[in-house]
Amino acid sequence: MEAERLNAVANKMSELKSRADELRRYL
């Protein structure tokens, strides 16, 4: 099982999503 890798990917995606939301506020 690659649970750790899946968790890392999920964390990166959620981090990117929150960053995108912040960028949208500025635009």
PAZAPA-4460 file (N, C-alpha, C; in steps of 0.05 Angstrom, whole numbers, plus 32768, in hexadecimal, padded with zeros to 4 digits):
% residues 27
    n_x    n_y    n_z   ca_x   ca_y   ca_z    c_x    c_y    c_z   seq   type   mol
   8011   7FE8   8000   8000   8000   8000   8011   8019   8000     1      M     A
   8008   802D   7FF1   8017   8047   7FF0   8007   805D   7FFE     2      E     A
   7FFE   8057   8016   7FED   806A   8024   7FFC   8084   8029     3      A     A
   8016   8082   8030   8025   809A   8036   8027   80AC   801D     4      E     A
   802C   809F   8006   802E   80AF   7FED   8013   80BC   7FE7     5      R     A
   7FFD   80AD   7FEA   7FE3   80B8   7FE5   7FDD   80D0   7FF8     6      L     A
   7FE5   80CD   8011   7FE1   80E3   8024   7FF1   80FB   801B     7      N     A
   800A   80F7   8012   801B   810D   800A   800E   811B   7FF2     8      A     A
   8004   810C   7FDF   7FF7   8118   7FC7   7FDE   8127   7FD0     9      V     A
   7FCF   811C   7FE1   7FB6   8129   7FEA   7FBD   8143   7FF9    10      A     A
   7FD2   8143   8009   7FDA   815B   8017   7FE3   8170   8004    11      N     A
   7FF2   8168   7FEF   7FFB   817C   7FDB   7FE4   8188   7FCC    12      K     A
   7FD1   8177   7FC5   7FBA   8181   7FB6   7FA9   8194   7FC7    13      M     A
   7FA5   818E   7FE0   7F95   81A0   7FF1   7FA5   81BA   7FF6    14      S     A
   7FBF   81B7   7FF7   7FD0   81D0   7FFB   7FCE   81E1   7FE2    15      E     A
   7FCF   81D5   7FCA   7FCD   81E4   7FB2   7FB2   81F1   7FAF    16      L     A
   7F9D   81E2   7FB8   7F82   81ED   7FB6   7F7F   8205   7FC8    17      K     A
   7F89   8204   7FE0   7F87   821B   7FF3   7F96   8232   7FE7    18      S     A
   7FAE   822D   7FDB   7FBD   8242   7FCF   7FAE   824F   7FB8    19      R     A
   7FA1   823E   7FA8   7F92   8249   7F91   7F7B   825A   7F9B    20      A     A
   7F6E   8251   7FB1   7F58   8261   7FBC   7F63   827D   7FC5    21      D     A
   7F7A   827D   7FD1   7F86   8296   7FDA   7F8C   82A8   7FC2    22      E     A
   7F97   829C   7FAD   7F9D   82AC   7F95   7F84   82B7   7F89    23      L     A
   7F6E   82A8   7F8A   7F55   82B1   7F7E   7F4C   82CA   7F8D    24      R     A
   7F50   82CB   7FA7   7F48   82E2   7FB7   7F56   82FB   7FAD    25      R     A
   7F70   82F8   7FA7   7F7F   8310   7F9F   7F78   8319   7F82    26      Y     A
   7F70   8306   7F71   7F6A   830D   7F55   7F4E   8319   7F53    27      L     A
***
